[in-house]
Amino acid sequence: MSRPADVDVLVVGAGVLGVTVAYWLSCLYDCSIVVVDLARTAAAHTSSRNTGVIHRPFYLDPRKKKVFALTSLLSHPLWGELAESAGLPWKPVGTFNVAVEEAEMPTLEKYRAWGVKNGMDEAEMELLDGGGVRSREPEVRCMAGLLSKTDVSVDFGAFTRHLWRLVVSRGVRFLGGERVRSVRTRGGTMEVGLRTEAGYDKIGCRFLVNAAGGGALEIAHGVGLGLDYTSLNFRGEYWVVDEPFAGRVKSNIYRPPKFPQFPFLDPHFVVRADGSRQIGPNAVAVPGPYVYSGIGLAKLAGFLSRPIQPKARLLMNSDFVSLLAGEWRSSLSKSTMCGRVRKFVPGLDEGMLNRRAVFGVRSSLIGPSGFVPEAMLLKGEASAHIVNFNSPGATGAPAFSAMVVKELREEGFLDGFRERPAPHFMRGWEFQPLISRF
Ligand SMILES: Cc1cc2nc3c(=O)[nH]c(=O)nc-3n(C[C@H](O)[C@H](O)[C@H](O)COP(=O)(O)OP(=O)(O)OC[C@H]3O[C@@H](n4cnc5c(N)ncnc54)[C@H](O)[C@@H]3O)c2cc1C
């Protein structure tokens, strides 16, 4: 296949976000779209390296995480439709959030209220005392638990690859194994420098959508956007739980986070879409977005990249330093990791953890006021950059990317492209009803 020299829209990143953006654009516009990714296949990174839970928004603060909450709520039925039509796993296992200590009890009530505020039906949640939880989950010990009945375990990588095949069948092209190295605006269009296997190349585009996950902020910096922000990377590590114990736990079991001011949940007991059980993830600080093993010394220069002040400020926060140290301890010691989950699943033993599972890395944005709670859409002259697209990003991606396309349309960024008179949407994935909710 010949390489395109110039295209209408270039999407950077073939993760769940970039692929859903490509889906909406290819439905709505009759224009040339290319997706470029440093990996050779779609969903090679975070979109296949996560917990695999379609989260219901009960645990998301409606003030600080309003967009994540709404997009998660709205995307749930879209994923359900896709799973059904494509025959992909859809395991409605439900999630318990359990209070182990008295101090955690108010969080459960707060979560229930947040769930309703974020649009969940009251009947989707049930607050149980410790005995009630135990009657459903005999291996769990706690003072009380909030059950979110509609949480589902899925395989986001499989979802993304399925959608990817669909957009490719509609004419979207893929440049795999090519890294975006530079971006610049030239006379109202974009010139994008690529690192390819053969060396360096260039591609021009009329509009660029940057959905490069852990690489997105660096690309945005290239056009002078988001310069007050930097990112920190945290590797989430999982262990597979051996049978027969694994199968005795039927739902996802979470505990309220110890440090709710930081964007991490403590390790949970999860039921995977393939039926296996795992514990994790922790949140181990690593110096780059693709450091899946070791400490990534070679990437240390990236960690020290500017602006350095937000990182320096965080490192002076004693809670944050305590969190960093605890997470590293649970990376280095299986018994520490096991001990964190044993607090609510006491029958779990480190002898049952004999295999590590797939790890994923989240890139969290930090700015002048610390961790940024929501994803951000930064707009340039001929480009849009989505940064900080973290959990529950995979859950919310279909609605989030529709929201991005809506905003770009309304602000005239896509005016030069010919609209399709009769857009062809997948069943349940129609644009108008979705965006009418924003
Ligand atoms: C441990 C963990 C657990 C999680 N659990 C859940 C969960 O249970 N439920 C949930 O909803 N969410 C979860 N998430 C969050 C969710 O996985 C992410 O929000 C989502 O996958 C992000 O998708 P993305 O497309 O932005 O990123 P990615 O999937 O990482 O895609 C970005 C793509 O951009 C490419 N790229 C990067 N830089 C460049 C460049 N310079 N040039 C070309 N290509 C580039 C990368 O190769 C990559 O393929 C979890 C995340 C982690 C880390």
PDBQT file of the ligand as one rigid body, heavy atoms in Angstrom, charges set to zero:
ROOT
HETATM    1  C1  LIG A 501      -3.470  -0.331  35.390  1.00  0.00    +0.000 C 
HETATM    2  C2  LIG A 501      -4.655   0.307  34.704  1.00  0.00    +0.000 A 
HETATM    3  C3  LIG A 501      -5.936  -0.160  34.957  1.00  0.00    +0.000 A 
HETATM    4  C4  LIG A 501      -7.032   0.438  34.335  1.00  0.00    +0.000 A 
HETATM    5  N1  LIG A 501      -8.271  -0.095  34.520  1.00  0.00    +0.000 NA
HETATM    6  C5  LIG A 501      -9.319   0.433  33.868  1.00  0.00    +0.000 A 
HETATM    7  C6  LIG A 501     -10.617  -0.147  33.999  1.00  0.00    +0.000 A 
HETATM    8  O1  LIG A 501     -10.809  -1.162  34.661  1.00  0.00    +0.000 OA
HETATM    9  N2  LIG A 501     -11.654   0.468  33.372  1.00  0.00    +0.000 N 
HETATM   10  C7  LIG A 501     -11.481   1.602  32.632  1.00  0.00    +0.000 A 
HETATM   11  O2  LIG A 501     -12.460   2.117  32.110  1.00  0.00    +0.000 OA
HETATM   12  N3  LIG A 501     -10.255   2.147  32.477  1.00  0.00    +0.000 NA
HETATM   13  C8  LIG A 501      -9.181   1.585  33.052  1.00  0.00    +0.000 A 
HETATM   14  N4  LIG A 501      -7.946   2.115  32.878  1.00  0.00    +0.000 N 
HETATM   15  C9  LIG A 501      -7.795   3.304  32.027  1.00  0.00    +0.000 C 
HETATM   16  C10 LIG A 501      -7.859   2.964  30.555  1.00  0.00    +0.000 C 
HETATM   17  O3  LIG A 501      -7.154   1.786  30.271  1.00  0.00    +0.000 OA
HETATM   18  C11 LIG A 501      -7.324   4.142  29.737  1.00  0.00    +0.000 C 
HETATM   19  O4  LIG A 501      -8.039   5.308  30.105  1.00  0.00    +0.000 OA
HETATM   20  C12 LIG A 501      -7.481   3.947  28.241  1.00  0.00    +0.000 C 
HETATM   21  O5  LIG A 501      -7.059   2.681  27.823  1.00  0.00    +0.000 OA
HETATM   22  C13 LIG A 501      -6.657   5.008  27.525  1.00  0.00    +0.000 C 
HETATM   23  O6  LIG A 501      -6.805   4.800  26.143  1.00  0.00    +0.000 OA
HETATM   24  P1  LIG A 501      -5.921   5.612  25.141  1.00  0.00    +0.000 P 
HETATM   25  O7  LIG A 501      -6.370   5.257  23.787  1.00  0.00    +0.000 OA
HETATM   26  O8  LIG A 501      -5.898   7.046  25.531  1.00  0.00    +0.000 OA
HETATM   27  O9  LIG A 501      -4.412   5.107  25.429  1.00  0.00    +0.000 OA
HETATM   28  P2  LIG A 501      -3.590   3.899  24.791  1.00  0.00    +0.000 P 
HETATM   29  O10 LIG A 501      -4.356   2.652  24.737  1.00  0.00    +0.000 OA
HETATM   30  O11 LIG A 501      -2.284   3.854  25.519  1.00  0.00    +0.000 OA
HETATM   31  O12 LIG A 501      -3.366   4.369  23.309  1.00  0.00    +0.000 OA
HETATM   32  C14 LIG A 501      -2.464   5.404  22.977  1.00  0.00    +0.000 C 
HETATM   33  C15 LIG A 501      -1.683   4.951  21.764  1.00  0.00    +0.000 C 
HETATM   34  O13 LIG A 501      -0.847   6.021  21.334  1.00  0.00    +0.000 OA
HETATM   35  C16 LIG A 501       0.346   5.473  20.832  1.00  0.00    +0.000 C 
HETATM   36  N5  LIG A 501       1.380   6.501  20.886  1.00  0.00    +0.000 N 
HETATM   37  C17 LIG A 501       1.892   7.111  21.976  1.00  0.00    +0.000 A 
HETATM   38  N6  LIG A 501       2.815   8.029  21.626  1.00  0.00    +0.000 NA
HETATM   39  C18 LIG A 501       2.867   7.986  20.272  1.00  0.00    +0.000 A 
HETATM   40  C19 LIG A 501       3.646   8.702  19.310  1.00  0.00    +0.000 A 
HETATM   41  N7  LIG A 501       4.522   9.667  19.658  1.00  0.00    +0.000 N 
HETATM   42  N8  LIG A 501       3.496   8.385  17.998  1.00  0.00    +0.000 NA
HETATM   43  C20 LIG A 501       2.608   7.425  17.602  1.00  0.00    +0.000 A 
HETATM   44  N9  LIG A 501       1.846   6.722  18.483  1.00  0.00    +0.000 NA
HETATM   45  C21 LIG A 501       1.976   7.019  19.787  1.00  0.00    +0.000 A 
HETATM   46  C22 LIG A 501       0.631   4.283  21.735  1.00  0.00    +0.000 C 
HETATM   47  O14 LIG A 501       1.404   3.310  21.053  1.00  0.00    +0.000 OA
HETATM   48  C23 LIG A 501      -0.765   3.780  22.056  1.00  0.00    +0.000 C 
HETATM   49  O15 LIG A 501      -1.141   2.683  21.255  1.00  0.00    +0.000 OA
HETATM   50  C24 LIG A 501      -6.823   1.538  33.466  1.00  0.00    +0.000 A 
HETATM   51  C25 LIG A 501      -5.533   2.000  33.210  1.00  0.00    +0.000 A 
HETATM   52  C26 LIG A 501      -4.446   1.392  33.806  1.00  0.00    +0.000 A 
HETATM   53  C27 LIG A 501      -3.066   1.877  33.499  1.00  0.00    +0.000 C 
ENDROOT
TORSDOF 0
